[in-house]
Amino acid sequence: MTFQGSLAELHLPDIIQLVSVSGKTGVFRLTGGPYGGEIYLKKGKIVHAELGELEGEEAVYSLAIWREGEFRFDAAVSAPRQTIQKSNTSLLMEAARRLDEWRVLSRKIPSVDLVPEFVILENREGQINLNTMEWLLLSKIDGERSLRAIAGAAGLSVFDAAKLLYGLVATGLIRLKDPAGAGPLDTPTPPTSPRTSPALLTRLAHIRDECVALLGPAGESVVQKHYLKAQTEIEEGAGLEAVEDAVHQIARAAGVLKGSAVADTILQLARGLR
């Protein structure tokens, strides 16, 4: 059995779900421009995936955010090895979550093949605080390498690198240019713009880091989800209320994950904004 089509019409998690329920063994072959990847199923269960140097779960997640390209399923092809132990449900839920998050990220980062470069602005005001991972990403930016190449150099997945870059582009520290030499995609909004407050974005990033430290890996996806939502709202002209709403939503999730004491600690962050 061969099943093929376009990723622009069907998202990868939906495609895999369609085939896996039938209990098929075989391989999904995905192509997008010069890149290609494979996802192997054994009796309907995802057991292995490859994308460049990536293998296993991260390869599945990286392929899941592709919005263009072609796929083909070839039946009766065995996986060369097993690198995935998680259930299909867990894998596809995380893949769908990342796809939703990528829709937000793509507002600032339409392609991972674009080249990040530093923006030098005169009379830049205010202090900008960066976390360790943001500094790591900045250290790999040379104005020549694409985001995809920078992610590899930093030892990050493309998705994680895009999440870090999103905030740097939003605050006007970094802009993206076409590697073909067409120049920057657009002129970044200066930090002094009345629609975007660099101080508020910096405060939001600080709160994100504090919440991740309190909740640990189990709560990181929740924190990032509300962080990105608030960041987008601030860029569109919202004020302090966007940060406060994010803190309250994170605190609600913290109550379930860690208990009321941690939730109260996070709520203190909102009280400290005033």
Secondary structure, 3 states (H helix, E strand, C coil): CEEEEECCCCCHHHHHHHHHCCCCCEEEEEEECCEEEEEEEECCEEEEEEECCEECHHHHHHHHCCCCCEEEEEECCCCCCCCCCCCHHHHHHHHHHHHHHHHHHCCCCCCCCCEEEECCCCCCCCCCCCCHHHHHHHHHCCCCCCHHHHHHHHCCCHHHHHHHHHHHHHCCCEEEEECCCCEECCCCCCCCCCCCCHHHHHHHHHHHHHHHHHHCHHHHHHHHHHHHHHHHHHHCCCCHHHHHHHHHHHHHHHHHHCCHHHHHHHHHHHHCCC
